[in-house]
Amino acid sequence: MELNNVGNSKSSIYMAISFKKLCLATVSLPLVTLLVCFVTAYIFQQDDIHETHCRVYNVLPSISAITGISPQRYLWRISIALHIGPRLIIATVYHSYYYKILKTVEDVPSKIMGFRLLNLCYWLSMAEVAALCGVTYISNRENYYVHEKIFIIFMISSLTYMLAEVRLGRLVTPNALSLQYKQALFITSLVSTVGLIVFFLKHRLLCHDLAFSWFSFCEYVIASANMGFHVTVILDFPKEQLVVGNGLPASKVD
């Protein structure tokens, strides 16, 4: 964090934060917390986290299991509370970034499609953040039915957001390095989601041994790909600053 006071009657900068560092901190919060929850739960609360619907052999707990027990649930909820605010800022910055690029596009059909994708990306991002809050603060132990439905909303909004973001990137920034990573991470999430559904059905309907472990593995891959997808923002904004000031230009801050 960089703090500047400019002795200028026309403008003052009170605080300037590296946007890249903010984004890295935003992703690190749930990543580190998830790791802490996994390790502590696996060491001290194995009976609680390995309890399954069919009571079959299981070696890998789900994310809901390790973040739904006490005291891990409180640590997880705190990390998500700190994670949400910057996520909203990042979504707004991305919207503004693509909006300015699209304004320079001369091809009318591409421009119209771009603005539609841009608005879709923004609202899907909001839906994903809202669903993340829902699955965090309504655990599977407290209300499994509601937790399950919100988790489905999270998965749908996350995957459709990734798809829309990739399509928008191909349209306006086809040569961006971040787009290559986003495409790979989207495919990873999509394949893992198929695996997630298959192993969930095997567990719920057939009660296969280790089916829930494979379900959990797919869930961890999806979570990692999701975090990786969002952290690609640092490739698009490597040197930008988030500024609080007075008398600065409304449209551009140098």
Helices and strands as residue ranges (DSSP letters): E 12-18, H 19-44, H 46-49, H 63-67, H 72-103, H 108-137, H 144-172, H 177-201, I 202-206, H 211-231, H 233-236, E 241-246
